[in-house]
Amino acid sequence: MRTDNNLMSKRRPNNFWAALAISAISAPVYSGDFSPITTHVEITYLDGQRLFETYEFSTAQEFSDTIDHKVINNPAYDHGADRPLVVATSDIQGNPVVISTSSNSNRITMTSESLGIHESFDGATRKDSVKQLEFWVKNNSGGIFQKVNAESALSTIGGVSGYLPRTPGLDSAIDGSGLSANVLKELAGGERESHLSVLTGFASYNADGKTADVYSFPISYNWEFKDGWALLLNVPLTYIETDGIASFSGSVGSGLRIPMSKLIDTGKVKWDLVPLFRVGAIGSEQNNVETSVIYSGGLQSNLGIPVGKGYNMVVQNQYNYYTVESVKAYTDLLVGGNSIEIPTISNSIYRNSVQLVKDFDYHLFGRTLMADITFADTRITGTKLAIDNQQEIGFDIGLRPASKSKFKLEALETAKEVLAIDKKKLVKKARHKLASTEFKLSFKYTIATGIDSAYGFSSSFSF
C-alpha cells in the first residue's frame, strides 16, 4: 500500500473490523471483496499544523499496522515529546466509527452514536492504551457485529429492506391476500381448488440518504384436500441492491389451512387457522454480513366477513417467532487470537391487517373487475432491530377468472401437443387457461421510524 500525504490507496478491506481494530487483528481471507471501507485520518499538531490522509485497505492487518505504526505511534507525528491529536473516521455500513487520541496524552477514545459505542482507554503509555482497546474489541466484537447486522437502517436482516421486517408480509399471503384471499371464496360459497400463484415485485426503500431496491419473485402453491383443508407452500426469492452492494435471500414457507368454519358454527363469518413454518437463508456481498440461516414458526387467523352491497372484509391476525443464526458463527475470524461468537437474533413479530374487498358490477374481457384496500400494522419485539414497527397501506386492482380450471402439472401432455403441432388444441387450451387465470396489480406504501420513503409494486397471476 502506497503511503504519503493525502494518501488514496485503491485497495479494499476484507472485513469491517478493519475499521475498529487498532492493534494486530487477524482476519480470514474471503474469496469476494466488495465492500471497501475508507478511513479518513486528521492529525493536528500543537503548533497548529494539520495533516490529512485517506486510506483504503486490502486486509485488516494492513489497516491495523498502518494506524498503529504510521499514525498513532509514528515518531514523525510526535514533534519530539509532543503527541498530536489524531482522529480516524470510518463508515461501516452506514455507521460512522471514530477512533481518536487526545493531544499530548495517552488517551484513546472510540465512539459511534449509531452503534452505541462510547469508550475511553487511558494507559500509562499510548501502547498500553492500544492494548486496552484491543482487549475491549475482543470482548465486545460479537455484540457490535450483531448491531451492524440488525440495527443498521439498511441492514440485510433488521433494516427497512431486511429479511425480518419483510417476511411477515410473505407469510400473510401464503393463503392469498386481499382479492386473492381464499377465505373469500369460502365466503362466496365457491369451491376452493388447487392453484399456483406467481408474483413479481419491486420495492424501493430510502433511509439515511441511501437506497435499497428489492426485486422479489414469490411462487405459491395451494394443494387442496377436502372440505377446505389445504397444504400451502410459498417460495420467495429476493435480490436486494443497496448502493451497488448485492444481497440475496430465499426461503421455503409452509402452512396447513384448517377450516374452522367446517368444525364449528361461525354463522356467516368464515374462519381459517393456518399454522406456519419457514426456513430460509440470506447472504450478501457485504463482507461483514455472514450467510445466515433463518427459522420461523407461527400461527395465522383469517376471518372473512360479509359487509353487504358487494363488499367483504378480511381480518388477519398473525404471530411468528424468528431465529437468525450465522452459518459460520464467525469462528474463522480472530480478534486478539480469540474467535468471535455472534449472539443469536430472536424476535417475535405480530402482524394484524384489515382488507376491504369490492366486486364491481363491471366486466372487462369477460371478467369481473375487483379492487381492495389494505391496512397492516407490524410490531417486532426481542432483539433490537432498526425497525420495531411499521405500517403498510396497500391497494389492489384485478380481474376474477371467467371460468374454473383446476391446476394440473401437465408438462408431458402439453409437450406432446407441441411436438404434434396440434395448433387448434393448443390455442383452445391456452384460451381456457387464460380465462381461468386471476390477475392483479398491487401498490404498497410503508411507514416506519427511520424510513424516509418506502413503496412497492407487484403483479401476480393465479391459475
Sequence and secondary structure as in RCSB ss.txt:
>XXXX:A:sequence
MRTDNNLMSKRRPNNFWAALAISAISAPVYSGDFSPITTHVEITYLDGQRLFETYEFSTAQEFSDTIDHKVINNP
AYDHGADRPLVVATSDIQGNPVVISTSSNSNRITMTSESLGIHESFDGATRKDSVKQLEFWVKNNSGGIFQKVNA
ESALSTIGGVSGYLPRTPGLDSAIDGSGLSANVLKELAGGERESHLSVLTGFASYNADGKTADVYSFPISYNWEF
KDGWALLLNVPLTYIETDGIASFSGSVGSGLRIPMSKLIDTGKVKWDLVPLFRVGAIGSEQNNVETSVIYSGGLQ
SNLGIPVGKGYNMVVQNQYNYYTVESVKAYTDLLVGGNSIEIPTISNSIYRNSVQLVKDFDYHLFGRTLMADITF
ADTRITGTKLAIDNQQEIGFDIGLRPASKSKFKLEALETAKEVLAIDKKKLVKKARHKLASTEFKLSFKYTIATG
IDSAYGFSSSFSF
>XXXX:A:secstr
    TT B     S GGGGT  S       S      EEEEEEE TTS EEEEEEE S HHHHHHIIIIIIIT G
GGTTTT   EEEEEEEETTEEEEEEE TTS  EEEEETTTTEEEEE  SSHHHHHHHHHHHHHHHHHHHHHHHHH
HSTT TTTSTTSHHHHHHHHHHTTT  GGG HHHHHHTT     EEEEEEEEEEEEETTEEEEEEEEEEEEEEE 
STT EEEEEEEEEEEEETTEEEEEEEEEEEEEEEHHHHS  TT EEEEEEEEEEEEEEESSTTS  EEEEEEEEE
EEEEEEEETTEEEEEEEEEEEEEEEESSTTTT EETTEE     EEEEEEEEEEEEEEEEEEEETTEEEEEEEEE
EEEEEEES  S SEEEEEEEEEEE  SS       HHHHHHHHHTT HHHHHHHHHHHHHT EEEEEEEEEE TT
 SEEEEEEEEEE 
